[in-house]
Amino acid sequence: MSESQGPQENKPVVVPPAAKVAQARQAAEAEKRRRAQALDAPNPSWWAPVFVTLLLVGLLWIVVFYISQGLWPVAAFGYWNLVIGFALLIGGFAMTMKWK
């Protein structure tokens, strides 16, 4: 009896192709679920105050530039003040896209 069991123990385990496909499919579905859960995670508590602040500071920067006729916020920057203001606005709007 031990002679018949000996050679069978040395044989590698054969996994049918259908089982391999099923395992790969299950692994892919598990990865999809993990990524979906990561995307559904809530934003940190600082997210909303930061994007609102960026929006308001950008708007205020542009308004002050126009009202002061280019003397404020930084006179040396000239019309680059508009670029700074719009960059702040764009940063705030970009953060709103990820807000949940």
Summary of the structure (lengths in Angstrom):
residues: 100
radius of gyration: 30.4
end to end distance: 66.7
largest distance: 100.5
contacts: 214
relative contact order: 0.11
helix: 73%
strand: 0%
